Amino acid sequence: MSTYNKMLVAIDLTEEAPQVLNKAKAICDAYGAELFLVHVVEPVGYAYGGDIPMDLTELQDQLDKAAREQLAKYGDQYGVPTSHQIVTVGRPESEIHRLVKDQGVDLVIVGSHGRKGFQLLLGSTANGVLHGTECDVLAIRIH
């Protein structure tokens, strides 16, 4: 029985994502685990404070579509089936915690920029995921 059977890799869709994916894939292969890719699209309303009286549905749909397309490229590149590619909308920490429970995930892998000082006090997604999840969390240092 391996320690990790299901791994969830939470990625932002930047050019830094492969740094996290390469290590995640190697760990996943070593354990013979299932790999899930997730990207959380933050609701557009958050960015504008919800004060602007306009319909942001179209913009949200465009962001969602772009995220799905980019995640699919990574899925193809790293051999992750479509059923294991998840794009969801919400707060990253909350969505990752929900997916850990829903999918029975044993290990969450996130990228971390290793912020210091004031930024560290404000917290990061990696820190938010760590506090409040019931499984192990591995932070991959992004250079």
C-alpha positions as a Python dict, from the first residue, in 0.01 Angstrom:
ca = {
    (1, 'M'): (0, 0, 0),
    (2, 'S'): (157, 327, -105),
    (3, 'T'): (148, 635, 112),
    (4, 'Y'): (-6, 852, -161),
    (5, 'N'): (-275, 726, -398),
    (6, 'K'): (-430, 1051, -519),
    (7, 'M'): (-237, 1374, -570),
    (8, 'L'): (-388, 1711, -647),
    (9, 'V'): (-161, 1964, -816),
    (10, 'A'): (-290, 2318, -783),
    (11, 'I'): (-136, 2541, -1047),
    (12, 'D'): (-166, 2894, -1164),
    (13, 'L'): (-145, 2901, -1540),
    (14, 'T'): (178, 3100, -1565),
    (15, 'E'): (505, 3005, -1730),
    (16, 'E'): (616, 2883, -1386),
    (17, 'A'): (361, 2600, -1377),
    (18, 'P'): (595, 2343, -1543),
    (19, 'Q'): (841, 2383, -1251),
    (20, 'V'): (567, 2250, -1022),
    (21, 'L'): (428, 1998, -1272),
    (22, 'N'): (765, 1835, -1349),
    (23, 'K'): (828, 1758, -982),
    (24, 'A'): (466, 1661, -917),
    (25, 'K'): (467, 1417, -1211),
    (26, 'A'): (791, 1255, -1089),
    (27, 'I'): (649, 1211, -737),
    (28, 'C'): (322, 1080, -876),
    (29, 'D'): (500, 827, -1098),
    (30, 'A'): (721, 714, -807),
    (31, 'Y'): (410, 635, -599),
    (32, 'G'): (198, 507, -887),
    (33, 'A'): (-64, 761, -781),
    (34, 'E'): (-351, 923, -968),
    (35, 'L'): (-279, 1284, -1061),
    (36, 'F'): (-540, 1559, -1062),
    (37, 'L'): (-470, 1906, -1201),
    (38, 'V'): (-669, 2196, -1064),
    (39, 'H'): (-679, 2564, -1143),
    (40, 'V'): (-903, 2797, -945),
    (41, 'V'): (-1037, 3100, -1130),
    (42, 'E'): (-1114, 3376, -883),
    (43, 'P'): (-1456, 3535, -935),
    (44, 'V'): (-1427, 3853, -1142),
    (45, 'G'): (-1646, 4036, -890),
    (46, 'Y'): (-1370, 4003, -627),
    (47, 'A'): (-1129, 4203, -842),
    (48, 'Y'): (-1375, 4489, -873),
    (49, 'G'): (-1508, 4470, -520),
    (50, 'G'): (-1853, 4389, -653),
    (51, 'D'): (-1933, 4763, -665),
    (52, 'I'): (-1956, 4802, -1040),
    (53, 'P'): (-2314, 4762, -1161),
    (54, 'M'): (-2235, 4559, -1469),
    (55, 'D'): (-2277, 4204, -1582),
    (56, 'L'): (-1939, 4033, -1560),
    (57, 'T'): (-2072, 3695, -1675),
    (58, 'E'): (-1915, 3718, -2021),
    (59, 'L'): (-1574, 3811, -1881),
    (60, 'Q'): (-1597, 3529, -1624),
    (61, 'D'): (-1688, 3284, -1901),
    (62, 'Q'): (-1388, 3398, -2108),
    (63, 'L'): (-1151, 3354, -1812),
    (64, 'D'): (-1300, 3010, -1744),
    (65, 'K'): (-1265, 2905, -2109),
    (66, 'A'): (-903, 3030, -2129),
    (67, 'A'): (-818, 2845, -1806),
    (68, 'R'): (-972, 2520, -1936),
    (69, 'E'): (-776, 2546, -2262),
    (70, 'Q'): (-445, 2611, -2084),
    (71, 'L'): (-509, 2335, -1827),
    (72, 'A'): (-589, 2093, -2113),
    (73, 'K'): (-250, 2172, -2272),
    (74, 'Y'): (-76, 2087, -1946),
    (75, 'G'): (-297, 1779, -1911),
    (76, 'D'): (-192, 1655, -2257),
    (77, 'Q'): (174, 1733, -2190),
    (78, 'Y'): (179, 1548, -1856),
    (79, 'G'): (-57, 1263, -1945),
    (80, 'V'): (-341, 1368, -1715),
    (81, 'P'): (-682, 1254, -1843),
    (82, 'T'): (-954, 1514, -1904),
    (83, 'S'): (-1158, 1368, -1616),
    (84, 'H'): (-871, 1467, -1382),
    (85, 'Q'): (-841, 1826, -1510),
    (86, 'I'): (-1049, 2055, -1291),
    (87, 'V'): (-1118, 2425, -1341),
    (88, 'T'): (-1334, 2573, -1069),
    (89, 'V'): (-1435, 2923, -962),
    (90, 'G'): (-1391, 3052, -608),
    (91, 'R'): (-1129, 3122, -344),
    (92, 'P'): (-829, 2896, -413),
    (93, 'E'): (-791, 2769, -52),
    (94, 'S'): (-1162, 2685, -15),
    (95, 'E'): (-1187, 2515, -353),
    (96, 'I'): (-874, 2306, -292),
    (97, 'H'): (-1001, 2201, 52),
    (98, 'R'): (-1335, 2099, -106),
    (99, 'L'): (-1164, 1898, -381),
    (100, 'V'): (-941, 1718, -129),
    (101, 'K'): (-1256, 1590, 42),
    (102, 'D'): (-1455, 1524, -277),
    (103, 'Q'): (-1176, 1332, -451),
    (104, 'G'): (-1020, 1161, -147),
    (105, 'V'): (-683, 1325, -212),
    (106, 'D'): (-380, 1221, 2),
    (107, 'L'): (-134, 1490, -111),
    (108, 'V'): (-177, 1846, -238),
    (109, 'I'): (115, 1990, -433),
    (110, 'V'): (139, 2368, -475),
    (111, 'G'): (399, 2610, -601),
    (112, 'S'): (546, 2860, -358),
    (113, 'H'): (749, 3172, -425),
    (114, 'G'): (894, 3162, -73),
    (115, 'R'): (793, 3517, 12),
    (116, 'K'): (952, 3683, 311),
    (117, 'G'): (861, 3955, 555),
    (118, 'F'): (538, 4145, 504),
    (119, 'Q'): (417, 3930, 215),
    (120, 'L'): (462, 3623, 431),
    (121, 'L'): (249, 3777, 705),
    (122, 'L'): (-30, 3837, 455),
    (123, 'G'): (-20, 3469, 368),
    (124, 'S'): (-16, 3293, 35),
    (125, 'T'): (-230, 3033, -134),
    (126, 'A'): (18, 2764, -26),
    (127, 'N'): (-16, 2875, 337),
    (128, 'G'): (-395, 2893, 306),
    (129, 'V'): (-407, 2541, 165),
    (130, 'L'): (-182, 2407, 441),
    (131, 'H'): (-404, 2542, 716),
    (132, 'G'): (-739, 2374, 689),
    (133, 'T'): (-670, 2064, 482),
    (134, 'E'): (-664, 1716, 628),
    (135, 'C'): (-398, 1570, 401),
    (136, 'D'): (-29, 1639, 345),
    (137, 'V'): (72, 1949, 151),
    (138, 'L'): (395, 1977, -47),
    (139, 'A'): (515, 2321, -154),
    (140, 'I'): (745, 2322, -456),
    (141, 'R'): (985, 2618, -452),
    (142, 'I'): (943, 2828, -767),
    (143, 'H'): (1263, 2994, -888),
}
